[in-house]
Amino acid sequence: VDGHVVRMLLDTSQFLLVVAGPLLLNGKRYTVPMATTEGCLIASTNRGCRAIEQSGGCNSTLISEGMTRGPVVRLPTAMKASEIKMWMEDEDNFEKIKASFEETSRFAKLMRLHIGQAGRQLYIRFIAKTGDAMGMNMISKGAERALNTLQEEFPEVEIMSLSGNYCIDKKPSAINWIEGRGKSVVCECIVPGNVIQNTLKTSVPALVDLNICKNLVGSAMAGSIGGNNAHAANVVTAIYIATGQDPAQNVASSNCMTLMEATGPTNSDLYISCTMPSIEVGTVGGGTVLPPQASCLEMLGLKGSCNAEPGGNARKLAQVICGTVLAGELSLMSALAAGHLVKSHLRHNRSYINMAPGHMKDTLPRAMTMPGTCINQAP
């Protein structure tokens, strides 16, 4: 698409590993790797990146960070549970727990506890910085050590599970949407009216109106938690697979609120922002060590640990994800406002020719096209 998309076949022959961009973010251009079976996603994201570059780029910042693990412990009575909750919330006692927690890793830094009580059970949400790692293993070790310290103080503490679903991992939840988990990031861009008209083929009033009706009111009507967006999960999952993240964590990582408003002296330009409170991401450990995924991180300049600042690469990766989501939101919302969604999908998604890697296209006979595909008809 306009010379910016390169297709490569993964070993599984199931995903297309594609690079989209460049994404001009915080004054730097990033070529963004995405693994997907949906051709239209790449074309759309790339168009959004082009619109952002024509607008002078987007800016992103980290609001907060902290990976979580939420064990559940049980006490003999609710009164005893309340006593221990207050004990842990005391500043001096928290320092004891913190010291124990941080013995397990030189990168784990416990920031705070968020403790919920249900009868005689306590749900203890450990919130910690984990360097450039996504951090679930790291924080689990720290939480286990801290619970052992708690048992030394209160032998009646019964550890039910190291995970009590108060973390909360890979499940929809209000707490991740409100409190955040992993990296909390915001990204914004001002798109001039001429870019909206010429590149995105729609208008500022149409986008603002649609965003209210769809992303805000529509999501409220559906009772969505963290779903005030058009398709953030599409972009998050594609980047996660390409860069070795845990794809199942797209559940919370795709929490996103997309906001649009008219701006500028004559309200002819568009202000757009994406706020993503729970991007669970890392650049070391897990799938990031696999050769293809490590190469994708290297392409971004974010492979491994950040020597200058612990956690710096993971934080930048979260910002790249948020910026790419913004590009995807901008393009899809424009397609919807202009009525181009179906045409775009027919063109990019529904033929073997379009989805096949370049070296295979000449070998695919026309007879292999599925009934109902629109290779010849689509513009």
C-alpha positions in Angstrom: 0.0 0.0 0.0 1.7 3.2 -1.2 5.1 1.5 -0.9 4.9 1.2 2.8 3.8 -2.4 3.4 6.0 -5.4 3.0 4.7 -8.9 3.3 6.6 -11.9 4.7 5.3 -15.4 5.3 5.7 -16.8 8.9 6.8 -20.4 9.4 3.3 -21.4 10.3 2.0 -20.2 6.9 -1.1 -18.9 8.7 -0.2 -15.3 9.5 1.1 -12.5 7.3 3.8 -10.6 9.1 3.5 -7.1 7.8 5.2 -3.8 8.5 3.1 -0.6 8.5 4.1 3.0 8.7 6.1 4.9 9.2 4.4 6.0 12.4 5.7 9.5 13.3 5.6 9.4 17.1 7.2 11.9 19.5 9.4 13.1 16.6 10.7 9.6 15.6 9.6 7.3 12.8 8.7 3.7 13.7 8.2 0.9 11.2 5.5 -1.1 13.1 5.4 -4.9 12.7 2.0 -6.5 12.7 1.0 -10.2 12.3 -2.5 -10.7 11.1 -4.7 -12.6 8.6 -6.8 -9.5 7.9 -5.3 -7.6 4.9 -7.6 -4.7 5.4 -6.3 -4.0 8.9 -2.8 -3.3 7.5 -4.1 -1.1 4.7 -6.2 0.9 7.2 -3.5 1.2 9.8 -1.1 2.4 7.1 -3.5 5.0 5.9 -3.9 6.3 9.5 -0.1 6.4 9.8 0.1 8.4 6.6 -2.5 10.9 7.9 -0.6 11.3 11.1 2.7 12.0 9.3 1.0 14.6 7.1 -0.2 16.2 10.3 3.3 16.5 11.8 3.1 13.4 13.9 1.5 12.4 17.1 2.6 12.7 20.7 2.4 10.1 23.5 3.3 9.9 27.1 3.2 7.3 29.9 0.7 8.2 32.6 1.6 5.5 35.0 2.9 1.9 35.2 2.7 -1.1 37.4 2.1 -4.8 36.8 -0.1 -6.5 39.3 -0.6 -9.9 41.0 -3.6 -10.3 43.3 -3.4 -13.3 45.7 -6.3 -14.3 47.9 -5.7 -15.2 51.6 -8.2 -16.3 54.2 -8.3 -15.6 57.9 -10.3 -17.3 60.7 -12.7 -14.4 61.0 -13.7 -11.2 59.1 -12.5 -9.2 62.2 -9.0 -10.7 61.9 -9.0 -10.1 58.2 -9.8 -6.4 58.8 -7.0 -6.2 61.4 -4.4 -7.6 58.9 -5.7 -5.3 56.1 -5.1 -2.3 58.3 -1.7 -3.6 59.4 -0.6 -3.9 55.8 -1.8 -0.5 55.0 0.3 1.1 57.7 3.3 2.8 56.2 6.0 1.1 58.3 4.5 -2.3 57.8 4.2 -1.7 54.1 8.0 -1.1 54.1 8.5 -4.5 55.6 6.4 -6.1 52.9 8.2 -4.1 50.2 11.7 -5.1 51.4 10.6 -8.8 51.3 9.0 -8.4 47.9 12.1 -6.8 46.3 14.5 -9.5 47.6 13.5 -11.7 44.7 14.6 -9.4 41.8 16.8 -6.3 41.3 14.2 -4.9 38.9 11.0 -5.5 40.9 10.0 -2.3 42.7 6.8 -2.6 44.8 4.9 0.7 44.6 1.7 0.0 46.6 -0.9 -2.5 47.7 -4.6 -2.3 46.8 -6.4 -4.6 49.3 -10.0 -5.7 49.0 -11.9 -7.6 51.6 -14.8 -10.1 51.2 -15.9 -11.5 54.5 -12.8 -13.3 56.0 -10.9 -13.2 52.7 -8.4 -10.6 51.6 -7.5 -9.9 48.0 -4.1 -8.3 48.0 -3.2 -6.5 44.7 0.6 -6.1 44.5 1.5 -3.3 42.1 5.1 -3.1 41.0 7.4 -1.8 38.3 9.1 -4.6 36.5 11.8 -3.1 34.3 11.6 -4.1 30.6 9.8 -7.3 31.4 6.1 -7.6 31.2 6.6 -8.9 34.7 4.1 -11.5 35.6 6.7 -14.1 36.7 8.7 -11.5 38.4 5.9 -10.1 40.4 4.6 -13.5 41.2 7.9 -14.4 42.9 7.8 -11.2 44.8 4.3 -11.6 46.0 5.0 -15.2 47.1 7.9 -14.0 49.2 5.9 -11.1 50.7 3.1 -13.5 51.7 5.6 -15.7 53.5 6.7 -12.6 55.4 3.0 -11.9 56.2 2.6 -15.4 57.5 5.5 -15.0 59.8 3.7 -12.0 61.4 0.3 -13.7 61.3 0.5 -17.5 61.3 -3.2 -17.8 60.9 -3.0 -16.4 57.3 -4.0 -19.2 54.9 -2.8 -18.6 51.4 -5.6 -19.8 49.1 -4.0 -18.9 45.8 -1.2 -16.8 44.4 -3.7 -15.5 41.9 -7.1 -14.7 43.3 -8.4 -13.0 40.1 -7.8 -9.6 41.6 -4.8 -9.0 39.4 -6.7 -9.3 37.0 -5.2 -11.1 34.1 -6.7 -12.0 30.7 -10.3 -11.3 31.8 -12.5 -8.2 31.4 -12.6 -6.1 34.5 -13.4 -2.6 35.8 -10.4 -2.4 38.0 -7.9 -2.6 35.1 -9.9 0.0 33.3 -10.0 2.4 36.3 -6.7 1.6 38.1 -4.6 0.6 35.2 -2.3 -2.4 34.7 1.1 -2.6 33.0 1.6 0.7 31.2 -1.0 3.4 31.1 -0.5 5.5 28.0 -2.2 8.4 26.2 -1.5 9.5 22.6 -2.9 12.6 20.8 -2.7 14.2 17.4 -4.2 17.3 15.6 -5.2 16.4 12.1 -5.7 19.4 9.7 -8.9 19.6 7.9 -7.3 19.2 4.5 -5.8 15.8 5.6 -9.2 14.7 6.8 -10.7 15.6 3.4 -7.9 14.5 1.0 -6.4 11.5 2.7 -9.2 10.2 4.9 -12.0 11.2 2.5 -14.4 12.5 5.1 -15.0 15.6 7.2 -14.3 16.8 10.8 -17.9 17.2 11.8 -18.7 13.7 10.5 -15.9 12.1 12.5 -16.8 14.0 15.7 -20.5 13.1 15.4 -19.7 9.4 14.6 -17.3 9.1 17.5 -20.0 10.3 19.9 -22.7 8.0 18.5 -20.5 4.9 18.1 -17.5 4.9 20.5 -19.2 6.8 23.4 -23.0 6.3 23.3 -22.9 3.0 21.5 -20.5 1.4 23.9 -22.5 2.8 26.8 -25.6 1.2 25.4 -23.8 -2.1 25.2 -22.5 -1.8 28.8 -18.9 -2.1 27.6 -16.0 -1.9 30.0 -13.0 -0.3 28.4 -14.5 -0.6 24.9 -14.9 3.1 24.0 -13.1 2.6 20.7 -13.6 1.3 17.2 -11.1 -1.6 17.0 -8.2 -1.2 19.3 -7.9 -4.9 19.8 -7.2 -5.5 16.2 -4.0 -3.4 16.3 -2.9 -4.6 19.8 -3.2 -8.3 18.9 -1.4 -7.9 15.6 1.6 -6.1 17.3 1.5 -8.5 20.2 1.9 -11.6 18.0 4.6 -9.9 15.9 6.7 -8.8 19.0 6.4 -11.9 21.2 3.8 -10.6 23.7 1.1 -12.8 25.2 -1.8 -12.5 22.7 -4.3 -13.5 25.4 -3.4 -10.3 27.3 -5.2 -8.3 24.5 -8.2 -8.5 26.8 -7.1 -5.8 29.1 -4.4 -4.3 26.8 -7.1 -3.3 24.3 -8.9 -1.1 26.9 -9.0 2.2 25.0 -11.1 5.4 25.0 -11.0 7.3 21.7 -12.0 10.9 21.8 -12.4 13.4 18.9 -13.3 17.0 18.8 -13.1 19.9 16.4 -10.2 22.3 17.0 -8.3 25.2 15.4 -9.2 28.8 14.9 -12.3 27.9 12.8 -12.9 24.4 14.2 -11.8 23.0 10.8 -9.2 20.6 12.3 -9.6 17.4 14.3 -8.2 16.7 17.7 -8.0 12.9 18.4 -6.7 11.1 21.4 -6.5 7.5 22.6 -6.2 6.7 26.3 -5.1 3.1 27.1 -4.8 2.4 30.8 -3.6 -1.2 30.8 -1.1 -2.2 28.1 0.6 -5.3 29.4 3.9 -5.4 27.4 7.6 -6.2 27.7 10.8 -6.4 25.6 12.6 -9.1 27.5 11.4 -12.6 28.5 8.6 -14.8 27.2 8.1 -14.8 23.5 10.3 -11.8 22.9 13.3 -14.2 22.8 12.0 -16.1 19.7 14.0 -15.1 16.6 11.2 -13.7 14.5 9.8 -11.7 17.3 13.2 -10.5 18.5 13.8 -9.3 14.9 10.6 -7.3 15.0 11.6 -5.7 18.3 15.0 -4.9 16.8 13.2 -3.3 13.8 11.6 -1.0 16.3 14.9 -0.3 18.1 13.3 -1.8 21.3 14.9 -5.2 21.6 15.9 -6.4 25.1 16.7 -4.2 28.1 17.2 -0.5 27.9 20.7 0.3 29.2 20.0 4.0 29.7 16.9 3.6 31.8 15.4 0.3 33.2 12.1 -0.2 31.6 12.6 2.3 28.9 12.1 0.0 26.0 8.9 -1.5 27.3 7.5 2.0 28.0 8.3 3.1 24.4 6.8 -0.1 23.0 3.6 0.7 24.9 3.6 4.2 23.4 4.2 2.8 19.9 1.2 0.5 20.4 -1.0 3.4 21.5 0.1 5.5 18.6 -0.6 2.7 16.1 -4.0 2.2 17.7 -4.7 5.9 17.2 -3.8 5.5 13.5 -6.1 2.5 13.2 -8.9 4.4 15.0 -8.5 7.4 12.7 -8.6 5.4 9.5 -11.5 3.0 10.4 -13.7 5.8 11.8 -13.1 7.7 8.6 -14.0 4.7 6.5 -17.2 4.3 8.5 -18.0 8.0 8.2 -17.5 7.9 4.4 -19.3 4.5 4.0 -16.1 2.8 2.6 -15.9 -0.1 5.1 -17.4 -2.9 3.0 -15.7 -1.8 -0.2 -12.3 -1.8 1.6 -12.9 -5.3 3.1 -13.9 -6.7 -0.3 -10.7 -5.3 -1.8 -8.2 -6.4 0.8 -9.6 -9.4 2.6 -11.5 -11.7 0.3 -9.1 -13.2 -2.2 -6.3 -15.7 -2.2 -4.4 -13.3 -4.6 -4.5 -10.4 -2.1 -3.6 -12.5 0.9 -0.9 -14.6 -0.6 2.8 -13.7 -0.3 4.3 -12.2 -3.4 6.3 -15.3 -4.5 3.1 -17.4 -4.5 0.8 -15.1 -6.4 1.8 -16.2 -9.9 1.3 -19.9 -8.9 -2.3 -19.5 -7.7 -4.7 -20.4 -10.5 -7.7 -18.2 -10.9 -9.8 -21.2 -10.2 -8.7 -21.1 -6.6 -10.6 -18.0 -5.8 -13.5 -18.7 -3.6 -17.1 -18.2 -4.8 -18.3 -14.8 -3.9 -14.9 -13.1 -3.8 -14.6 -9.8 -5.6 -11.1 -9.8 -7.1 -12.2 -8.5 -10.5 -15.0 -6.4 -9.3 -13.3 -4.5 -6.4 -11.7 -1.2 -7.5 
